[in-house]
């Protein structure tokens, strides 16, 4: 079995795009550059993009047996978002 970096399937490409978009937007939002550049997107909306990438990635892995690295990246990123959200709801500060 050979693991590729980018997927050949459409759902795998969408999972990779959504996951990378989540990573880029959150890193822009949390960086020191955010003081000068204001993103008009709220953080929960960016998290929804990451969860959508997770769902599309799971569908691509189950349905198409996709094993591309960027598609597999959507799984831990999506799980991190989901667990973080559950923790914020369970133990608010």
C-alpha positions as CSV (number, residue, x, y, z in Angstrom):
1,X,0.0,0.0,0.0
2,X,1.4,3.3,-1.1
3,X,0.5,6.5,0.8
4,X,0.3,9.6,-1.3
5,X,0.4,13.2,-0.1
6,X,-2.7,14.4,-2.0
7,X,-5.8,12.4,-2.8
8,X,-7.1,11.5,-6.2
9,X,-10.8,11.4,-5.1
10,X,-13.0,14.5,-4.9
11,X,-14.1,13.9,-1.3
12,X,-10.5,13.4,-0.3
13,X,-9.5,16.7,-1.9
14,X,-12.4,18.5,-0.2
15,X,-11.4,17.0,3.2
16,X,-7.8,18.2,2.7
17,X,-8.9,21.7,1.5
18,X,-11.3,22.2,4.5
19,X,-8.7,20.9,7.0
20,X,-5.9,23.1,5.6
21,X,-8.3,26.1,5.5
22,X,-9.1,25.5,9.2
23,X,-5.4,25.3,10.1
24,X,-4.5,28.5,8.1
25,X,-7.5,30.5,9.4
26,X,-6.9,29.5,13.1
27,X,-3.2,30.2,12.9
28,X,-3.9,33.6,11.4
29,X,-6.5,34.3,14.1
30,X,-4.2,33.3,16.9
31,X,-1.0,34.8,15.7
32,X,0.5,38.2,16.6
33,X,-0.4,39.3,13.1
34,X,-4.0,39.2,14.2
35,X,-3.6,42.5,15.9
36,X,-3.1,44.2,12.5
37,X,-5.3,42.0,10.3
38,X,-8.8,41.4,11.6
39,X,-10.5,38.3,10.2
40,X,-14.2,38.9,9.9
41,X,-14.9,35.2,10.7
42,X,-15.8,34.2,14.3
43,X,-13.9,31.2,15.8
44,X,-17.0,28.9,16.0
45,X,-17.5,29.3,12.2
46,X,-13.9,28.4,11.6
47,X,-14.4,25.3,13.9
48,X,-17.4,24.3,11.8
49,X,-15.1,24.3,8.7
50,X,-12.7,22.0,10.5
51,X,-15.5,19.6,11.6
52,X,-16.9,19.6,8.0
53,X,-13.4,18.5,6.8
54,X,-13.4,15.8,9.4
55,X,-16.8,14.5,8.3
56,X,-15.8,14.6,4.6
57,X,-12.5,12.9,5.4
58,X,-14.3,10.0,7.3
59,X,-16.7,9.6,4.3
60,X,-13.7,9.5,1.9
61,X,-11.8,7.0,4.0
62,X,-14.8,4.7,4.5
63,X,-16.4,5.0,1.1
64,X,-13.4,5.3,-1.2
65,X,-10.7,3.6,0.9
66,X,-8.7,6.8,0.6
67,X,-5.3,6.7,2.3
68,X,-3.8,10.0,1.3
69,X,-1.8,11.8,4.0
70,X,-3.8,15.1,3.8
71,X,-7.0,13.2,4.0
72,X,-5.8,11.2,7.0
73,X,-4.8,14.6,8.6
74,X,-8.4,15.6,8.7
75,X,-9.2,12.9,11.3
76,X,-7.0,14.0,14.2
77,X,-7.7,17.7,13.5
78,X,-11.4,17.1,13.5
79,X,-11.3,15.0,16.7
80,X,-9.3,17.7,18.4
81,X,-12.0,20.3,17.5
82,X,-14.8,18.0,18.7
83,X,-13.0,17.1,22.0
84,X,-12.2,20.8,22.6
85,X,-15.8,21.8,22.1
86,X,-17.1,19.0,24.4
87,X,-14.6,20.1,27.1
88,X,-15.6,23.7,26.8
89,X,-19.3,22.8,27.2
90,X,-18.6,20.4,30.1
91,X,-16.3,22.6,32.0
92,X,-16.9,26.3,31.2
93,X,-14.7,28.9,32.7
